[in-house]
Amino acid sequence: MQELIKKLNGGTAESRLQALKELIEKETEKPVRRENDANNHIHTIYSFSPYSPTKAAYMAYRAGLTSAGIMDHDSLSGVVEFKKACEILGLGSTCGVEVRCKFDRGFGKINHPDQENCIYMAAHGIPAQNVKEFNEYLEYYRQKRYERDAKMCELITGKFGKFGIELDFEKDVKPLSEAKDGGSVTERHLLYALAVKLDAKFGRTEQLINFLEKDLNLKVNEKIKAFYLTKKTNTFCTTFWAC
């Protein structure tokens, strides 16, 4: 069973869905249904979540939800897989997309934490017959985001280059995403790629802590220090990914 669960998050959409079918056939303990609970704002690997559409649907199912909705940033590329997974699981499903918009007028900070006059807008309940056309419309915005991401990588390299750390969008960041299949690349991919570089250079050692505190002038509390220095898995990178 654990091997099948692992397969929900790897390979192709077809292989993930096949693993889900086999998993459900072998499952003996069904989740307790929470008849009044649904979640229509679930991200997947097509934006910044580590879960594939199939794995995201399965987690919603195991949580007892009756309905689940995919909601990636700038992309509807995971919708078909997600809806097929929900059908296998007997879940209701919705699909939507989340985009970041900037306004000229002074709205201040609304639901965007670090930029004024920018808000996250969500389009819910996109009809299945319009998903392909809508996703093609979003391709322009994904390309613009890629351009912005590449410029951010240049800025990161400008800041970290003197320490021997460079970040290349095409080589280091894009491969961490599903961009080749119509996914978006978010700032979290950049953070993850940077974390990989720092982990490769310093490891989870005192040298990393010294770099963060002395070279970057960042305050690292004792709890975080202990977390990085005692964990044996790649927690430094996974923490950046989950932020």
N, C-alpha and C positions, 0 to 999 in steps of 0.2 A: 504493500500500500504506500509506504513512504517513497518508494522508487517512482511510483506513478505520480504522486503529488509533486515530486521534484520535476518530473517531465512536463508538468503544467506550465513551467516557467522557462522552458528551453526549446530549442529547435524551431520549427516553423509553426504557423497557425494550425495547419492541418495535423501535425503530429501532436500538438498540445490538445486539440479537440479530441483526437483519437484516444489520448491518454485519459482525458476526462470521461469519455464513454466507458472505458475499461474500469476506471476507478468507481464510477457510480454503480456499475454492474456488480462489483465485488463488495461494495459498502454494505455493512450489516447494521451499523448504528446511524440512524438518521438524526439530523439536528432538530431541536425543539423549535417549532415555528413561532415567530413573534408576529402575529397576524396584523398588528398595527404599525409595524416598523418597515421603513424603506430607506434607501439611500440613493438619490439620483445625481450624486456629484462624486464620482469615483474616477481617479486618475490611473493611467496605466503606463507601460513602457513607451507608449507613443507620445507621452510628454515627459514627466519626471518620476513616476512611480517605478519601483523595482518589480512590480507585478505585471505579467502579461494580461491581456484581456481575459483569457481563460482562467488564469489564477485569481484575478480580481473577482470574477463572477463566482468562482468556487468559494472564496473567502466570504463573500456576501451570503452565499448559501449556507455555509457552515455557521455563520453568525445567526442564522434563523430568519433572515430577511425574506420578505415576500416579493420584493421588487428591487431592482438595482439599475442604476443608470451610469453609463460611461460619460466622462466629461474631461477630455484632454484639452491641452492648450494648443490652439491654432491647428488642430488636426482632428479629422474624423476617420483616420486610417485604421483604427482599431475597432470600429463599430461592428463590421460584419462578423468578426470573430467573437466579439463580446455577446452579440445577440444570439449567435449559434450556441455559445456556451450556456447562456441563460435558458435556451430552449431545452437543452440536454438536462439541465438542473431543475426544470419546472419553475423557473423564476420569471416574473414579469420583468420587462426591461424597457428602458428609455435610452435615448441617445442625445447628446448635445455637445457643445464646444464652448470653451472659455477663451476670450481674447482680451488683450490689454489695450485700452484706448487712452489717448491723450487728448485733452481738450484745451482750447486756447483760453477759455474763460477761467476765472479764478475760483475753482471749486475747493481748493485746498486739498487736504488728505481725506479721502473717503474710505475706500477699502483696499487701497494700495499702501503698504506700510512705509515706503521710503521715498516716494516721489509725489510731489503735489500735482494736482490736475490730471493724474492718471488713475484710471479705475479698471477693475476687472469686470467684464460684462459676460454674461452667460446666455447662450441660446439653448433653451431646453425643448425637448419633444420634437426634434427634427424628424419629419416623416421618412420612412425607410427609402421611398422612391426618390427622395431628393438628396440623399447622403452623398452619392458620387459627385453630383453637380456642385454641391456646396463645398465638398472637399477640394475639388478642382479650383474653385473660387479662392479658397484659403491658401493655395500654393504660393501665390504672390506674397502673402504675408509671412509665410514660412521662410521664403527666400530673403525677405527683408530682415527677419529675425536672425537668419544665418549671418547676414552681413554685419548686423549689430554685434552678434556673438564674436565674430572674427576681430572686430575692432576692440572688443573687451579683452580678448586674448592678447592683442598687441599691448594694451595698457598693463595687463598683468605681467607680461614679459618685461615691459619697461620698468616695472617696480621690482621684480624678482630676478631679473637677468644678472644683476651684479652679484647675486648669490649662486649663480650657475643654474638657475631654474628658468626654463622657457616653456611657454604654452602655445602650441600650434593648433589652430582650430581644426584644420582638415585631418591632421595626424593624431592629435591627442584627445580631442573633444568629440568630434562628429562620430567616430566609431563607437562611442559609449551610448549612442542614441539609436533610434530607429529611423533616422533621417533617410536612409536608402529606401525605406518603404513608406515614406510619407509622414514620418513622425516629426515632431518639433525638437529643437535643441534649446533648453532653458538654462538659466543661470546656474541651476543645480548641477547640470552636466559640467559646467566650467569649474564649479567648486569641487566636484568629485575628481575631475582630471587634475586639478591642482593638488588635491589631497594625495592622489597616487604619486605625483612627482615628489611631494614632501616625504612620503612614506619610503619611496625608493632611495632618497638621498640620506635621510636621517634614521629611518626606522622608528620604532616606538621606544626611544631612548631619551636620556637627559639632554642629549644634543638637540633633539627636536624641541624640547621645552625651552632650552636656552635660546634657540633660534626665534621662537615665537615671542619670548619675553624681551630678549636683549636686542635682537636685530629688528623685529617688527614692532616692538614696544606694546605688545598685547598683554593684557592681564589674564593669566591662567590660574584659576583657583585650584586649591589642593585636591578637590574631588575629581576634577578633570585630569589633573596630573596623575593621580593614582589610577584612574581609568585607563589612560593611554599606556602607562608604564607597566601595568600588570596583566592586561589582556594579551592572550597569545594569538588571537585571530586578527584579521585586518580591520580592527574596529575604528582606526583613525579614518580610513576611507569610507566605511559604511556609515559612520556618524555624519560625515559631510553629506553623503547621499540622502540620508534620512532627515536632514535639517529642514 
